[in-house]
Amino acid sequence: MSSEQFIYKPQDVNYLGFLEAQLRDLGGIATLTYELIQNGDDALGDKSATTLAFSVTDEALIVENDGIFRLIDFERLQNIASGGKRAESGVTGAFGLGFIAVYQVTDAPEIFSNGRHWIIRPDAPAEQRIQERQVETSGTRFRLPWAFNGRSPVRRALNLEAIHPDQLDDFAAEMAAAIEQAALFLQRLQRLEVWRNGRLLKRIERTTAGSQLILRDEIGQETIWLLLNGEFAAEPLRDRYPWQIEAKRHNRVQMALPTAPLSQPGRLYAVLPTDSTTPLPFPINADFFPTIDRKRIHFGSGYQAEWNQAAIQGAANLLAHDFDELPAQLGPAGLWHLLQKLADTHHLAERGELPAVFTAFWETTAPLLPAKPILFTVQNQWVLPAEGRLLGRVGEDEKTITLLTALGIPIIHPDLIPYQNFMRQPEIATPPLTATDIAAALIQAGLNKPTPLYEAPPFLRRLEDWQTLWVLLDGLLNRLHHPAEKETALAALAPCALALTQTTTLTRLNRTYRSQPEAQLLFPDVDWLHDSITADQFPGHAVSCFGVRQAVERLAEMPPDQLEQEWRLGRLDLAALFRWFESQPIEIFADDPALQRDICRLPLGPVGGELRPLAHLYIPGGFTDPLQLAGLVDVAALSGRPQFLRDLGVRELDFDTYVRTEIPRVMARHPDLPSDARHRLVQLLAQRLGEIRDDEDLQDQLSRLPLVACLDGSFRPANEVYATRDVMALLGERVHIAEPAASQSIRALHRWLGVRDEPAAEDIVQSLAAISRQWPDRPLDRPTQNVVRQSLAYLNTGLAQEKINPQALTPLHDLNVIPNQHHILTRPAHLLQADQPDLAAQFEGIESCLLPPGDDWGAITAVFGIRPLSQVVALQIVTTGEITDPARRKQITSRLPLIQRLLQAEGVAGQAAAFLGHLHVVKTAHLHVQYRLSIGDKTLLTPPETVLVKLDSSANVLYVSDELDNFPWTAVARELALAVKPGQPVGGLAMGIRAVLTAVTPAEAAQILDELGCP
């Protein structure tokens, strides 16, 4: 044979060695049970199996189902591990290895089905390993004789011990437990049974009703499961692994959620249970890739792990998708057991104690929870998590739950109390029960007003019911550690009638008080807290202790007349009240110092048979009130302790206090004080004026009081009164004149208070303003004329002597207050001084705008801005044919020194004629003048007048008419005289100027001045 040629050698399998290796992973009665159930559930053909029974006899294990083995099923048993089922749809088996598990208990398994009886002898040669004969059969029957002989070739080859008869009862019990686990996800089998020597140990019957699976046992007890069916995304994996993932492997996923919580962990099923468990409280079934022994599920790496992880993710998505069904199907406890387990599983997976994919259940479900009615309340209602309330450590007893149920507060059902901590998680965030919740419920129940206990809602009509509520509220308040939180809670409870009074009436906390017996005797109508409630429990520590502050506020709420009535009837014991006040010095003088003021504001001081505020009263001192109105408190009626009253701030009556405080108060309170009392008061002040003379503030205060007796019988403040009648000439009959002083001391008091001898400028201004209002547009009568003229003269003199400030006349500027020549009061801005009578005569009807002649009111006119007529009139000059006359100009300007000499003799300022040095002389054929006057809203214009000469001072031009043959020196001299001496008589001056100007020579002019005696 050539060395390059191959030869062939046989290769076979050591069948018993193969079985021994496989059995290492298929050990256990439960595994045997599952494999035989799977074979029965996989049975296809004309008749599928619906019932399977295990019968443990003393000779053999007999397994029967009502299905029929197909020929292909027999062929697969001939070809162990061929994996024939892998390509067949609708079956579970994948490797054809499941039947090997029977060798745990038998050496020669037998099969009866489809008219055949097989006996399989694994220790025989391959060609003689199966014995077959034709028999009549019904269904399928496996007979597995017990391998009692431990020295048989099969036992020795498989390294298995013999079966002992005393094991058979345990085998039956294990099978009974296994069929209950295996029944959940079967496809065809509807009944599973386990028998022992003809006695039924366990029966499980499967029925479905909608999405529910019902498992009923042999005694009729039912277990109900909620079946959820869905699919997961398998196509991406099939595309990625087309050869590894066979086409018949389906992507369905199922979950069976128990309607009653399970005590055992959840299990992963590949139709039949595996040994892979999870903390989830439900089994998951999918076409997982199991290990070869079918006991575990791959979650490591590779395509099998990816497929299995996709199935788990699909199960999580399915749970979230069908979540709305869960509350009704699982019930409150079942639902929250499920949610708790989802969260626990998530934590374990995050810590690496489970495959990471198991975090998917909580991550897909948790976001849904806030918007789902998952919280079951004591009112048997499902509500959103945020709408329910947790009890926490308080209120978990039956009485409290019953009370909260009656109040309508949606606290969680008692069955859910074990899940309270879990419900606080942020994903759920169910709030705890608070005092605010109870407050809202009490208000809803009508307990927001005083309510007799017998009229309270039925569930709160007994004291023990309220004690239950108080204990609950006490616990809720005690668990609040931040003061602001506790304050908010008490504010919410404030409107509720939560406190029980001694009259068994429910009232608000802030209207109920704890106190000492003395206060209860003084204020019997206060809502006092019931004796059964101590200060260290609610509501005892939530109500105020009745102290002086509360007493003062209560007394302040009573109208003064009612308070006085209570005192008169003996129901208000002032002596006892002040003794109690005095016994609380810390509260009054340390804790709440404002109480001193508030007590004194109350009308609690007995005076003359009436009650008055202590703030207005005095403790008797060393001074007697001449008015008998100052108010001396009856100290004996207030427990006879004046020192306590002093501590409160009640003052002793002395002269200084009397003058500064009591006189103003009494006179304000008693405007009708009798005149004899007033006279006595004035006499007292006059006698003791020396004690107060230097006190300017007191002087100002008393000057405003009606202390001065007037001639008209009234009493007036001193600043409104005058000492003599002389002022009537200025102010008229309206002024008040003091009665003649009865003594020098009273006269001194009047002067000190401010009684005046002369009127002030302000008084005269007011008087004139009043006259202006009374005489708006008609001539004054004679008496009023005299008053106005004297008043203006008085003001003028005061202004001239600078005794009156010009600002004092400001109110008169816009009033009709100055009489014109018709004796009609006129506004100052509409008046002029008639400084040039001849100019005034030019204007017709100007008298209403001119001051009366002979009134010398220079200072008044200056303050009011009344101008001379000459300064207001505007001159208009009309000329024709103007020709300058330099000769006349030279003649006038050359005589300027002589004219100035003449002016000095006349007493006119030397510079008055300086303009003559620049004077222009213009001759004109015709010369006309016209005057314009604008005053107020009037404009007056004189008719044109022909004149011989006119000086335009503004232009420094002397116009001379050329109509005469001779130059009009007399008229020129008069114009020049009026220019240098305006508003004054100018006859003599004019003649002198004419003589100077007409002299032939300056020397002749000088001689004329000498002759006239000019210096």
C-alpha positions, 0 to 999 in steps of 0.5 A: 500500500502506498504511503500516500493512500488513505484507509478507513476505520470505524468510529462509534459511540460508547452508548452507555458511556454517552448515557452516563455523561448525559445523566450527570446533568439530567439527574433528579426526580423533578427533571425526570418529571419535567422531561416526561411531561414535555414529551407528553405536551409535545405529542402531535399527530392525530391526537395530542395529549391532554392528560398525563398521569404518573403512577408510582407502584411498587414495581414500576413508574407508569406514565400515561397520557392520552396522546399517540406516539407518531412513527417519527417519535419512535424514530427519534428514540432510535436516534438519541441526540439527533435533535430531530425536534429542533426543526419541528414547529410547535414542540419544546424538545430540542436535542432529543435527549429528554428521554435519557432521564428515565435511566435514573430509575430504570434499566429497561424502559418500556413504551406502549403506543400506536400499536407497538410495545418497545423495550429498550435495553441500553446494555444490548448491542446496538442492533438488538437494543430495542425490542418491539412487538405489536400489541393493542394500545390506547394512548401512550404508556411508559412503564419504567421498572424500578432498577432495584438491582444495584449490580446490574450492568446498566447501573454499573455502567451508568454509575448509578445506585439502585432504587430502594423501595423506601424511596418510592413515597418520596419520589411520588411526593417530588412528582406531586410538587413538580407537576404543580410547577410544570402546569403553568405554560403547557401547550396541550396538556390540561390535566396532570396527576400523580398516583401512589399504588392506586391512591391519588396524591395530586391532580392539577387541572388547567382551565383558562378564562380570558387572560386568567389561568386557573389551576385546580387541585384534587380537593378543588382548591384553585390558584389563579394566575394572570397570563400576559402574552406578547412578543419580543424583537427577534428579527435583528437577532435572526438577521445577525445570527441566521445559522445559529438561531433556527427558524422554528425558535419562536419569539413569544414571551409569557408571564404568569402573575399570581393573584395571591403573592407567592412565597417562592421566587420567580422561575424562568421557564422554557415551557417547563421550569428551569433551575434559573430563579429570580427575585421577581414574584412571577415566572417567565416563559419563553423559547429560551436557550437553556443549557444542555441539561435544560436546568439553566438559562444562558445570560453570559455572552454569545447569540444565546445570551443575546436571545435570552436577554431580548426575551427578558426585555420583552417580558419587561415591556409586556408587563408595562404594556399590560400594567392597567390590568394588574390592579384589578387582577392582582388586588392591592397586596398582590400589586404592591408585592409585585412592585416591591419585587420589581424594585428589589430586582432592579437593585440586585441587578444594579449591584451585579447580583443578577444579569443587568437585563433584569433592571428593565422591569423597574425601569419600564414600569416605574415611569408609569406609576405616578399617573396610574391609580395603583394605591388602594385606600381604606375606602376601597378605591384605587387612586393615584399615588399622590392622592393617597396618604401614608400612615407611617408609624402613627395611626396604624391601629384599628381605631385610627384607621376606622376614624380616618376612613369615616373622615374620608381621608384616602389613607392606604388600605391596611393590607398595604401598610407593609409597603409604606416605606417603598411607597415613599420612593421618588418614583411613587412619592405617595405623601404621608398623612399630615395634619393639613389632611385632617384639617381639610377633612374636619372642615369638610365634615362641618367642624369649622365652627363651635359644635356641641359634642352631641352634634358632631358627626356620628363617628366623633360623638364620643370622647374616646373617638376624639382621644383617638384623633388627638393621639393621631394629631399628636403623633403627626405634629411630633414627627415635624422637626422644623419649627416652620413645618409645625407652625404651618401644620397648626395654622392648617388646624386653626379653623377646626373645632378641635378642642373640647371645652368644659361645657363639652363643646368643640371649639377652635384651638385659638379660642380655647384656653388653659388657666389657673382657677383664679382666671376661670372665676374671673372669666367664666364665659371663656372656653376653658379646656376640658379637664380630661386633657392634660398640657402635655398632650394634644390639644393641651399643648396647642392651646394657649394658657390664659394669661393677662394678655388674653384677659386684656384682649377679651376685655378690650373686645367688650364695648365700654358700656357693656364693661361698665354694666358688668361692673355695676352688676357685680359680674366684673370684680375689679379688685379680684381682677387687679389682684390677679394682674398683680400676681402675674408680674413676669408676664406684665413687666418682662414677657410682654411689656406692652401689657402695661400700656394695654391695661391702662387703655382699658376702662377699668378705673372707677371714677365718680361712679363710672369706669374710665381708662387708667391712661386718663386717670391719676393716682391722688397726689399733692394737687387738687383739680379745680375743675374736678375733671382730671380723673382721680382713680379710686385706688381702694376699688382696685385692691388698694395697691397704688404701687402696682398702678404706678408700675403700670404707668398711672401717674400721680396728679401734680400741677405740672401734669395738670397743666400740660396734660389735663387742661388740654384733655379736659377742655377738648373733651368738655367744650361746654365747660361752665364759665365759672370753672374756666374763671377758676382755672384762669385764676389758678394759672395767673397765680402760678404763672411764675412756675410756667412763665419760661416754658415756651412749649407750654405757652404755645400749647395754652395759647391755643386753648379757649382760656380768655374771656371776651366781651361777647361772653365767649372764651377764645384762644389768646391768639384770637383775642385783642386787649382793647377796642382800638383794633376795631378801627382796623379790623372791624367789628368781627374781632374778639376783645378780651374782658378787662382783666380783674387783676394785674396777674390776670393781665400778665397771664393774658400777655403771656398767653398772647393776647395782643394790643395791636393787630398783626399784619396777617390779621389785617391782610385777612381782614382786607381779604374778607372785605374784598370778598364782601365788596366785589364790584361796588363802591365801599360805604363810608365806614368800610372806606375808613377801615380800608384806608386805615388798614392800608395806612397801617400796613404802609407804615409798617412796611416803611419802618420795616416792621412788616415783611413784604411777604405778608401781603402776598395773599392780597396781590390777586385780590380786589383790595385797593380802592380806586378814585371811585372807591371800588376795590381794585386789583393792584395790577389794574391800578396806576399812580396819577403822577401827571394829572395833565397826562391823565386828563388825556385819557377818558374814563381812566379814573377807575385805574387810578389811585385816589389823590392824596393817599400817600402809600408809597411802600404799599405801591412798591410792594404791589408794583403799582407804577406811575402813569407816566411810566406806563403811557407810550408816546407816539410822535408823528412828523412831516418834513423833518429838517435838522437844526444844528444852530438851535442844537448848538445854542442849547448844548452851549448853554448846558453849564448854565442850565446845570447851575440853574438845576442846582438852584432848583435842587435837581441832581446835577446829572439830570440835564446831561442828556442835553449834551447829546440832544438833536433838534429836528424841525418839522412842518407838522408835529402831532402826538398821541398816547397809548395806555395798556393796563389790565385787559384795557388799552386806551388811546388819546386822540392825535394832538398838534403841539409846537414842541415835543421831546422824545427822551428815548431817542434824545430828539427834540422835535420843533414845529416850524409852523410859527415865525418865531422859534417857540423857546417857551415850549422848548424850555417847558419840555426840557424842564419836564424831562429833568424834573418829571412829575413835579411842578416845573413853571419856575424852572421852565422860565429860568431855562427859557431865559438862559436859552434866549439870552443873546450871549452866554454872559448875558445868560449868566448875568440873568442867573446872577440876578435870579440869585442862582449860586 
